[in-house]
């Protein structure tokens, strides 16, 4: 679970400096703009929501994986879970951009 916080910070701290991030189609023009974008994405509310999501999502996925999935299919099952998890993280990170519109 502590890794979730680190992963979310890494996931969401790169996003604001990329072109097309949020509702803007250009890279930030100044360091102040980058800081403002980071502050909106890496808010404590977003971090805690991602952490709660991690606690609710990964333990059941791992339980199902190790209890019911044959050994040969475990990497594919976890990969599928990872896709779902990335969609969730993207939703949490982009929710502030959509709310501002």
Secondary structure as GFF3:
##gff-version 3
##sequence-region A 1 101
A	DSSP	alpha_helix	2	15	.	.	.	ID=ss1
A	DSSP	alpha_helix	31	41	.	.	.	ID=ss2
A	DSSP	alpha_helix	44	68	.	.	.	ID=ss3
A	DSSP	three_ten_helix	71	73	.	.	.	ID=ss4
A	DSSP	alpha_helix	74	100	.	.	.	ID=ss5
###
